[in-house]
């Protein structure tokens, strides 16, 4: 008796589900304490250990995850950093902001941070400190819960001056360019001299 084949649509949805689960495992491993057992990951995903084990093997074979020999715990590899930093390498927001961030840091003699909203957290993209500054311990790639500041209007899009009279506008973690036809105080923000 021949076995019935699963429809192609069902197989595709299984692959999408497995891909999503692999991404969820990467997100789990990116969180503290940065080392997780198979049981930890299985519990976090509410999945059987056997299913999580198969997904971890895909990530191990792909070079995104490694397993510590002594503890058998899983952790991310530098390959994940390389992929993550491609966002920074291609970010117009970071390229346009770095000179201003450097000026701000020098003139105020304090550490300055470039961050974007990502979901409900603030994601640190760059930290600039003057030579004499005491550093706060905020790492690039770190997520922080935002602290509400009543002086900040979050409905207004942050704007950063870019060469050629363009203004980089950051909205929902994705950069876009807006060409300002009119000159306004927001079109070319400058630091006080």
PyMOL commands that set and color helices and strands:
alter all, ss='L'
color gray80, all
select helices_A, chain A and resi 8-30+38-45+49-62+78-89+92-108+163-165
alter helices_A, ss='H'
color red, helices_A
select strands_A, chain A and resi 65-67+74-76+112-118+121-128+143-145+158-161+166-171+174-179
alter strands_A, ss='S'
color yellow, strands_A
deselect
rebuild
show_as cartoon
